[in-house]
Amino acid sequence: MIDLGWAPPVGGDVVVAPAGCEWDAVRASTAVASAAFQILDGTENCAAIVDARAGWVYWLLPPGERGGFAHWERLGQYVTLLTAGSGTHYVGVPPSHRPAGPGLHWRITGEWSGRYLAQPYYLGAVLTSAVCLAHGPGALPGQCAWCERELDPAYAVTVHGRRAAGDAEPQPLSVHPACARAARLRASSQEPRA
Ligand SMILES: [Zn+2]
């Protein structure tokens, strides 16, 4: 089980701290965050940091848990994962007693779980849907049906296979050529899609 027990200081003022130490952070625009809250409220119910002046919303994750969700890069145009690594990213963290603006504050709903850290995989999945809700279904790069990594349509091949074990009939799937070979899927066309 990952530890979601971190909490901000009780008193004092905003603390500016580097991502990748006590937590990693995920930053999204308020437009994407508004869409995400439609799903998160009533399910995840963890606190988020609202920076209304900059137009950002931050969620904090357990540090080093990016592996819990493999597709942060795919969301990169709209959602930024801030971790340890190249460069240091600082995030302003309000004290726990500040659940309202003006200024940097925690967004805490009536159904709050009591957590200040989000579950990485669930948050990533919700933000994927939120980007599509906020910016349309074409906003995200294509995804390989086999490895789920980003797929450039110019290099995709279409194969017929079962996406899930329960699929009754093989479906046309867009995959990387290497994934088609690795999976021994029968390519119906080696031509890149238009
Ligand atoms: Zn692939």
Residues whose N, C-alpha, C, O or C-beta is under 5 A from the ligand:
A	BS01	ZN	C144 W146 C147 E148 H176 C179
